[in-house]
Amino acid sequence: MLDVYAPVAPLFILAILVGGIILILSRLMGPSKPHARKVATYESGMRPIGPAVRRLPVQFHRVGMLFILFDIEVIFFIPWALVFRDLGFYGLAVMGVFFYVLLIGLAYEWFAGGLEWEQ
């Protein structure tokens, strides 16, 4: 069954090797003269205020995960809608349970304040 992917394997290996070789050669042969001004953080020509890496609030990551979760939900709903009539009542019941679980998750996030940006 995996033999249909056999022609892709050499190309995948070749792509990894070429990428690795290019990275190694550019590191070995490329110019590298680090200087304090070159490696300094750049903010529109102004001296940076505070550290370059700032911590993002957990809220930002929570909204991102919610977006991914509900994006995946839509990915499951589209194929189901295409074969809805072939699945019958069983398909409707299974998707109803799936929708119910996602609805509980959304309600929890809503009441926990996860959908409000500023708290």
N, CA, C and O of each residue as an XYZ file, in Angstrom:
476
protein
N       0.816     -1.192      0.000
C       0.000      0.000      0.000
C       0.859      1.256      0.000
O       0.496      2.250     -0.627
N       1.971      1.226      0.679
C       2.848      2.396      0.704
C       3.744      2.476     -0.523
O       4.498      3.438     -0.670
N       3.676      1.470     -1.419
C       4.534      1.482     -2.590
C       4.195      2.613     -3.559
O       5.020      2.966     -4.402
N       3.004      3.184     -3.455
C       2.663      4.316     -4.318
C       3.449      5.567     -3.924
O       3.585      6.488     -4.729
N       3.959      5.609     -2.713
C       4.750      6.748     -2.256
C       6.241      6.554     -2.508
O       7.032      7.450     -2.212
N       6.634      5.426     -3.039
C       8.052      5.136     -3.274
C       8.724      6.164     -4.184
O       9.857      6.546     -3.889
N       8.107      6.639     -5.270
C       8.774      7.652     -6.089
C       8.974      8.983     -5.367
O       9.853      9.760     -5.740
N       8.176      9.252     -4.350
C       8.281     10.523     -3.639
C       9.430     10.493     -2.633
O      10.035     11.527     -2.347
N       9.729      9.316     -2.101
C      10.766      9.196     -1.065
C      12.130      9.701     -1.526
O      12.749     10.470     -0.790
N      12.647      9.309     -2.724
C      13.953      9.855     -3.141
C      13.933     11.369     -3.300
O      14.921     12.036     -2.992
N      12.810     11.921     -3.781
C      12.730     13.376     -3.919
C      12.737     14.065     -2.562
O      13.350     15.120     -2.395
N      12.053     13.465     -1.597
C      12.027     14.015     -0.245
C      13.427     13.996      0.373
O      13.871     14.982      0.960
N      14.110     12.868      0.233
C      15.480     12.741      0.760
C      16.408     13.716      0.052
O      17.238     14.359      0.696
N      16.279     13.833     -1.270
C      17.112     14.762     -2.032
C      16.875     16.208     -1.587
O      17.823     16.983     -1.461
N      15.617     16.568     -1.352
C      15.309     17.931     -0.915
C      15.923     18.223      0.450
O      16.439     19.316      0.684
N      15.866     17.243      1.350
C      16.480     17.442      2.676
C      17.993     17.573      2.552
O      18.596     18.429      3.198
N      18.604     16.739      1.735
C      20.062     16.807      1.560
C      20.490     18.123      0.929
O      21.442     18.744      1.401
N      19.817     18.562     -0.118
C      20.188     19.817     -0.780
C      20.003     20.997      0.179
O      20.849     21.889      0.236
N      18.907     21.003      0.925
C      18.702     22.074      1.899
C      19.787     22.095      2.961
O      20.295     23.159      3.314
N      20.143     20.926      3.470
C      21.203     20.839      4.480
C      22.552     21.270      3.937
O      23.299     21.983      4.607
N      22.866     20.834      2.715
C      24.146     21.214      2.107
C      24.213     22.718      1.891
O      25.249     23.334      2.145
N      23.133     23.311      1.431
C      23.126     24.768      1.214
C      23.313     25.513      2.535
O      24.045     26.501      2.588
N      22.665     25.054      3.587
C      22.842     25.713      4.888
C      24.271     25.596      5.394
O      24.835     26.565      5.900
N      24.855     24.416      5.260
C      26.234     24.202      5.738
C      27.208     25.030      4.913
O      28.090     25.682      5.472
N      27.061     25.014      3.587
C      27.989     25.777      2.747
C      27.858     27.280      2.979
O      28.869     27.983      2.995
N      26.660     27.781      3.156
C      26.518     29.219      3.395
C      27.113     29.616      4.739
O      27.619     30.728      4.893
N      27.053     28.715      5.704
C      27.642     29.009      7.017
C      29.166     28.990      6.943
O      29.833     29.814      7.570
N      29.720     28.039      6.168
C      31.172     27.917      6.071
C      31.788     28.962      5.147
O      32.852     29.499      5.457
N      31.152     29.257      4.032
C      31.770     30.103      3.019
C      31.275     31.544      3.036
O      31.910     32.414      2.440
N      30.188     31.809      3.685
C      29.631     33.156      3.684
C      30.386     34.084      4.625
O      31.064     33.634      5.549
N      30.260     35.393      4.379
C      30.923     36.347      5.262
C      30.235     36.382      6.625
O      29.008     36.375      6.731
N      31.061     36.419      7.649
C      30.521     36.478      8.996
C      31.407     37.379      9.836
O      32.421     36.945     10.382
N      31.010     38.630      9.931
C      31.742     39.598     10.750
C      30.755     40.229     11.710
O      30.313     41.356     11.490
N      30.401     39.515     12.777
C      29.429     40.100     13.699
C      29.997     41.336     14.392
O      31.166     41.371     14.779
N      29.176     42.307     14.534
C      29.536     43.555     15.176
C      28.382     43.916     16.098
O      27.251     43.486     15.872
N      28.649     44.683     17.107
C      27.611     45.029     18.081
C      26.424     45.720     17.410
O      25.276     45.477     17.781
N      26.696     46.583     16.422
C      25.597     47.276     15.748
C      24.836     46.354     14.808
O      23.636     46.536     14.599
N      25.532     45.350     14.229
C      24.866     44.439     13.308
C      23.910     43.503     14.033
O      22.833     43.200     13.519
N      24.280     43.052     15.193
C      23.456     42.088     15.907
C      22.478     42.757     16.872
O      21.740     42.073     17.581
N      22.471     44.081     16.899
C      21.543     44.789     17.784
C      20.121     44.727     17.225
O      19.929     44.584     16.017
N      19.151     44.832     18.089
C      17.759     44.834     17.687
C      17.449     46.116     16.945
O      17.876     47.195     17.353
N      16.709     46.002     15.859
C      16.371     47.162     15.039
C      14.898     47.488     15.182
O      14.042     46.637     14.941
N      14.602     48.707     15.571
C      13.226     49.168     15.683
C      13.106     50.526     15.015
O      13.160     51.558     15.684
N      12.945     50.529     13.725
C      12.714     51.750     12.943
C      13.788     52.805     13.170
O      13.480     53.996     13.214
N      15.004     52.402     13.311
C      16.093     53.345     13.478
C      16.207     53.931     14.866
O      17.067     54.780     15.099
N      15.374     53.510     15.790
C      15.405     54.031     17.152
C      16.081     53.001     18.058
O      16.095     51.808     17.753
N      16.623     53.459     19.141
C      17.172     52.528     20.119
C      16.020     51.769     20.769
O      15.024     52.370     21.170
N      16.158     50.450     20.872
C      15.057     49.665     21.444
C      14.852     49.962     22.915
O      15.800     50.226     23.655
N      13.598     49.911     23.321
C      13.249     50.106     24.720
C      12.845     48.755     25.273
O      11.874     48.163     24.801
N      13.554     48.264     26.241
C      13.236     46.968     26.833
C      13.819     45.827     26.019
O      14.543     46.050     25.048
N      13.505     44.619     26.413
C      14.069     43.458     25.719
C      13.430     43.263     24.335
O      12.301     43.687     24.091
N      14.177     42.613     23.445
C      13.665     42.381     22.094
C      12.568     41.318     22.099
O      11.620     41.396     21.318
N      12.696     40.346     22.961
C      11.703     39.279     23.039
C      10.783     39.580     24.207
O      11.187     39.503     25.367
N       9.554     39.921     23.892
C       8.592     40.231     24.940
C       7.641     39.067     25.092
O       7.315     38.389     24.117
N       7.206     38.839     26.286
C       6.263     37.764     26.543
C       4.877     38.185     26.089
O       4.400     39.274     26.407
N       4.242     37.292     25.334
C       2.878     37.546     24.909
C       1.936     37.032     25.978
O       2.241     36.048     26.652
N       0.814     37.672     26.141
C      -0.134     37.180     27.139
C      -0.703     35.826     26.728
O      -0.792     35.511     25.542
N      -1.080     35.044     27.712
C      -1.651     33.731     27.459
C      -2.924     33.859     26.635
O      -3.272     32.952     25.879
N      -3.609     34.965     26.777
C      -4.853     35.196     26.045
C      -4.622     35.102     24.541
O      -5.466     34.571     23.819
N      -3.503     35.604     24.067
C      -3.191     35.561     22.644
C      -3.119     34.115     22.165
O      -3.661     33.785     21.110
N      -2.459     33.257     22.926
C      -2.326     31.859     22.538
C      -3.673     31.132     22.632
O      -3.967     30.255     21.820
N      -4.473     31.494     23.610
C      -5.783     30.850     23.766
C      -6.677     31.172     22.576
O      -7.373     30.289     22.074
N      -6.670     32.405     22.122
C      -7.474     32.780     20.956
C      -6.964     32.054     19.714
O      -7.754     31.624     18.874
N      -5.652     31.920     19.600
C      -5.088     31.181     18.473
C      -5.507     29.724     18.474
O      -5.850     29.179     17.425
N      -5.485     29.088     19.631
C      -5.900     27.686     19.720
C      -7.391     27.537     19.432
O      -7.806     26.567     18.797
N      -8.198     28.494     19.898
C      -9.625     28.445     19.590
C      -9.871     28.584     18.091
O     -10.739     27.912     17.534
N      -9.118     29.444     17.452
C      -9.270     29.582     16.008
C      -8.944     28.271     15.303
O      -9.680     27.848     14.411
N      -7.853     27.629     15.692
C      -7.479     26.355     15.079
C      -8.545     25.306     15.357
O      -8.907     24.546     14.458
N      -9.050     25.251     16.569
C     -10.071     24.270     16.928
C     -11.311     24.425     16.061
O     -11.801     23.439     15.511
N     -11.823     25.629     15.928
C     -13.042     25.826     15.158
C     -12.787     25.801     13.663
O     -13.714     25.568     12.887
N     -11.555     26.036     13.241
C     -11.198     25.862     11.843
C     -11.226     24.380     11.488
O     -11.701     24.008     10.415
N     -10.725     23.540     12.376
C     -10.764     22.093     12.162
C     -12.213     21.607     12.181
O     -12.563     20.680     11.451
N     -13.041     22.214     12.993
C     -14.467     21.857     13.023
C     -15.087     22.051     11.644
O     -15.833     21.189     11.178
N     -14.794     23.156     10.996
C     -15.342     23.421      9.670
C     -14.820     22.392      8.670
O     -15.554     21.960      7.781
N     -13.560     22.002      8.814
C     -12.990     20.995      7.919
C     -13.739     19.675      8.054
O     -13.876     18.958      7.063
N     -14.226     19.330      9.237
C     -15.004     18.105      9.408
C     -16.443     18.264      8.928
O     -17.049     17.291      8.479
N     -16.995     19.458      9.012
C     -18.387     19.660      8.613
C     -18.588     19.615      7.101
O     -19.623     19.136      6.638
N     -17.641     20.094      6.338
C     -17.818     20.161      4.882
C     -17.950     18.774      4.254
O     -18.904     18.554      3.508
N     -17.036     17.817      4.518
C     -17.234     16.489      3.919
C     -18.501     15.807      4.428
O     -19.160     15.082      3.683
N     -18.839     16.038      5.683
C     -20.062     15.449      6.231
C     -21.285     15.971      5.489
O     -22.209     15.213      5.195
N     -21.289     17.258      5.187
C     -22.429     17.835      4.487
C     -22.546     17.286      3.065
O     -23.648     17.184      2.525
N     -21.414     16.935      2.461
C     -21.454     16.407      1.102
C     -22.056     15.006      1.039
O     -22.702     14.656      0.051
N     -21.852     14.200      2.084
C     -22.367     12.819      2.068
C     -23.476     12.641      3.098
O     -23.727     11.523      3.548
N     -24.132     13.715      3.469
C     -25.144     13.675      4.522
C     -26.260     12.682      4.214
O     -26.656     11.913      5.090
N     -26.762     12.686      3.011
C     -27.892     11.813      2.683
C     -27.498     10.344      2.662
O     -28.334      9.483      2.941
N     -26.254     10.038      2.341
C     -25.808      8.643      2.320
C     -25.608      8.094      3.731
O     -25.718      6.885      3.938
N     -25.320      8.945      4.692
C     -25.041      8.491      6.058
C     -26.313      8.160      6.828
O     -26.298      7.304      7.713
N     -27.381      8.812      6.509
C     -28.647      8.541      7.189
C     -28.680      9.097      8.603
O     -27.975     10.050      8.935
N     -29.521      8.474      9.430
C     -29.713      8.954     10.799
C     -28.453      8.775     11.649
O     -28.166      9.601     12.515
N     -27.702      7.699     11.403
C     -26.468      7.467     12.179
C     -25.476      8.618     11.976
O     -24.885      9.108     12.939
N     -25.296      9.043     10.732
C     -24.392     10.162     10.454
C     -24.856     11.447     11.101
O     -24.046     12.241     11.579
N     -26.181     11.654     11.115
C     -26.728     12.835     11.768
C     -26.487     12.789     13.274
O     -26.142     13.804     13.879
N     -26.668     11.614     13.883
C     -26.481     11.477     15.335
C     -25.017     11.678     15.719
O     -24.716     12.360     16.698
N     -24.114     11.087     14.951
C     -22.682     11.223     15.260
C     -22.246     12.679     15.128
O     -21.525     13.189     15.985
N     -22.676     13.349     14.064
C     -22.291     14.753     13.897
C     -22.975     15.622     14.940
O     -22.423     16.645     15.345
N     -24.170     15.231     15.385
C     -24.829     15.961     16.463
C     -24.037     15.897     17.751
O     -23.899     16.897     18.454
N     -23.507     14.702     18.065
C     -22.663     14.559     19.270
C     -21.400     15.393     19.118
O     -20.984     16.067     20.060
N     -20.781     15.355     17.929
C     -19.574     16.147     17.669
C     -19.859     17.638     17.851
O     -19.079     18.352     18.481
N     -20.967     18.098     17.300
C     -21.348     19.503     17.415
C     -21.653     19.869     18.861
O     -21.310     20.962     19.312
N     -22.296     18.962     19.587
C     -22.634     19.209     20.988
C     -21.373     19.373     21.833
O     -21.308     20.267     22.676
N     -20.376     18.526     21.618
C     -19.118     18.632     22.364
C     -18.433     19.964     22.061
O     -17.927     20.622     22.971
N     -18.414     20.361     20.800
C     -17.809     21.648     20.447
C     -18.605     22.813     21.018
O     -18.027     23.829     21.402
N     -19.911     22.677     21.078
C     -20.749     23.721     21.654
C     -20.492     23.875     23.151
O     -20.476     24.991     23.670
N     -20.293     22.754     23.842
C     -19.949     22.806     25.273
C     -18.603     23.506     25.463
O     -18.439     24.314     26.377
N     -17.641     23.188     24.590
C     -16.334     23.849     24.670
C     -16.425     25.338     24.432
O     -15.772     26.120     25.122
N     -17.233     25.740     23.457
C     -17.420     27.167     23.188
C     -18.103     27.860     24.360
O     -17.716     28.966     24.738
N     -19.123     27.215     24.941
C     -19.824     27.809     26.088
C     -18.875     27.964     27.274
O     -18.910     28.974     27.976
N     -18.033     26.965     27.492
C     -17.066     27.053     28.588
C     -16.117     28.230     28.385
O     -15.870     29.004     29.310
N     -15.589     28.360     27.169
C     -14.675     29.468     26.891
C     -15.375     30.817     27.034
O     -14.787     31.783     27.521
N     -16.623     30.873     26.611
C     -17.366     32.119     26.694
C     -17.582     32.530     28.145
O     -17.348     33.683     28.509
N     -18.033     31.580     28.980
C     -18.297     31.916     30.385
C     -17.019     32.079     31.196
O     -17.020     32.771     32.214
N     -15.925     31.451     30.758
C     -14.647     31.621     31.450
C     -13.971     32.929     31.067
O     -12.964     33.303     31.668
N     -14.514     33.631     30.070
C     -13.942     34.916     29.659
C     -12.834     34.751     28.645
O     -12.050     35.677     28.436
N     -12.749     33.598     28.010
C     -11.682     33.354     27.049
C     -11.843     34.083     25.740
O     -10.877     34.205     24.988
N     -13.027     34.572     25.441
C     -13.261     35.266     24.189
C     -13.128     36.778     24.327
O     -13.225     37.496     23.332
N     -12.910     37.269     25.532
C     -12.711     38.701     25.740
C     -11.216     38.995     25.715
O     -10.435     38.359     26.423
N     -10.832     39.957     24.900
C      -9.411     40.226     24.730
C      -8.798     40.913     25.955
O      -7.737     40.507     26.430
N      -9.454     41.934     26.456
C      -8.905     42.654     27.623
C      -9.708     42.280     28.855
O     -10.938     42.315     28.850
N      -8.986     41.921     29.912
C      -9.652     41.527     31.153
C      -9.203     42.404     32.290
O      -9.654     42.226     33.422
